[in-house]
Amino acid sequence: MKLKDPQHIPGLANTILNNISDEIVIVDLEGIIIYRNPAAVKTFSKSAEDMLGKHISEFNPDFDPKIILPEFDKNGYQPINKDWHFTHAENKSSWLDSSLSPFYDDSGELIGILAVIKDITQKKQVELELNQNRKWLSRALELGQTGIWDWNLHTEKPFWSQKMLEIYGYESLEDIPSFKTWEKTIYPDDKEFVMRHIMEALEENKKYNIIFRIWNGTEKSIKYLHAIGEVIIDELDKVPHLRGVARDVSSWKTTENQLIESLRFNSNIIKYALEGIFVLDPELTCLIWNPKLEKLLGKKAGHVLGKNIMEGLEIQGHKKEAYQRIFRKVLRGSSETFEDVFFVENEEGKQKLWLKILLSPNLKEDGKGNEIIGIISDITESREREEVLAETSERLRLATETARIGIWKHDFESNTSQWNDQLFQMLGIDPDLLEASPEIWQELFHPDDRADAINNLQRLANGEEVLNIEFRIIRPDGEIRYINASGKGISDSKGNILQGIGVNVDVSHLKKHERSLRQKNEELEKINKALDTFVYHTSHNLRAPLANIQGILEILSNNPTEAEKDRFLNYATENVENMDRTIQTIIDYSYNSRIELSREHVKVSKLVNSVVNSLSFMDHRQKVNIINAIPGELTVFTDVDRLRMVFLNLLSNSLKYFDRSKPLPYVKITYKSNEDIARFIIEDNGIGIAEAHQNSIFQMFVRATDQGKGSGLGLYIVKEVMTNLGGNIRFESTDGKGTCFYIEIPR
Ligand code: ADP
């Protein structure tokens, strides 16, 4: 056999052979490679030289002419297709798709075999993987009772999986309908819905996910199908496919439907609902009309069911248009809440009703369109209350403004408060800066009154009426105000307390008045009591000497001896002096309490000297040394007569209660003062005051000793006078040692 030189292949053919991606190999009838194009060199990973002249069986034994030539003989020398799995030296495998044809020389003599080889390794691998995936998928789909289908939209050629055939009840692939005929399998009521979704998916390139019914013409054959589909451009044939999965969901769809139906018509919820409930189909025909609605609107279900709701509710005119608009919106999927007024004739006669209407769509999965569920509640009571409140609020505002009454309203549910302007004013709060709130209100309570006030608020929340309670508040500016408050809870028909309302009146001015009245009253009571004691004691003090004098006069009238006469006359004089002292005390007392203060600049040293002079005739006066150490120029701006009373009493006491056992009895008046206050100290070394009496010597008619004569009123009057002068008095005394009185008066 002559080896044909590849150069003999004509130029054009040669160019093609050098450039195409197909591999061309020619072997002679013995199997020796006589030609290979550049593409072949690449695939076989050998150089041209390595291949040429070699036997083909080195590369692929299946390609041996010994095998191929008998096949040519059999098929009349037609090309033969062969897949060739080729493993490279580096253990890399290639899949080759080859077409083998007889090769003739110019004279038409068969001289070899020409192989056109295509490397399909990549395609083969994808295919293998795909096959693997398909296997898994079909297994998964089988388990899930899911069928898959694929429609080539150009050729309308469908592919259905076995499961799809089962679902549709077809026996073989031949039964699969075309897209056109498939449409007939959709249950007529669902056809429009299904086609709309498919069209939308095609136009907008999106997925659809629907449940619809298929049948073969008889109601018994109806099946529910859950189908998911999408448009996909196939990688291989580059044409759009509508591809998807479908599942027979008849069993649970039927159960669900039954459930819904039974819920719908038998549900106690609907029957006994406290709110009116109706259900409309997409044509607004009334399907459900519950007993509460019958009662509310005075219309029996029998009159409304099966009719258009507009008739049922007797909605006419422009209101009808508005309702239709709302119903349309709901049918498109939105929920709407609105309020409306109805004039209805019900059990309670003709009535104006405020109704709150909530409409929501009930999306039906079988594609029949939406139903509308309406819930109607009667809000007449609260609306009427609002109306009445609005009416009265203006009148109330006028009244409260003039009477300065603060009004508050509290909603327990939302825990929000409202205050009128008067209340804001009363509390000293700027309504532009702070909002009314229960927290602020409680913050203002005076700490001492807080517990009580909060307790009263609680009573109110429990429904009690709280009347005329009083408490103090501390305003933000620190001012304390007295508030008189009354309030009550407002309840609904079931007795739930919804709101509290109340009035506050600022009674601070009354309180101030009341306080000064009480103070005056207390003073009066004290004076009364003092007067009682005073009258009792003074009458005794006056009557005793009088009785003595009477007795003396009797003795004197019975011819007494001269000695007796002298003695009894002396005795009578003593009694008269006693009476005089008592009367002087009464005069002092009365002077102090009744005569107005009259202040002047008083030279105190001079005043003390004059007092000492007036005491010249007292018993034992000469035994006691009186030292006036007050500077002569010192003046105090005060009531001179009252200050005289003070010194007179204190000095006469020092003289009365001097200590006879001491060699040098004295009383010393010294002075110590600053700019505002003058302080005088009257110090003696007299008998002192026993500790047991020290707490009581300023009280009326208290005497701490039997020495000297006295009424026990002196220090009481001194104390009162000092208070009157705006000063004070205190003392220190040691029994047997002496006493020191300190008096302080403003200068
Ligand atoms: P009396 O009329 O008894 O003096 P006073 O009210 O002036 O009444 O005094 C009350 C009592 O205080 C006196 O009875 C006396 O016991 C005591 N007392 C007052 N001043 C002195 C003093 N300087 N030294 C000792 N005791 C005094």
Residues whose N, C-alpha, C, O or C-beta is under 5 A from the ligand:
A	BS01	ADP	N653 S654 Y657 G686 I687 G688 I689 I697 V702 R703 A704 T705 K709 G710 S711 G712 L713 G714 L715 Y716 T739
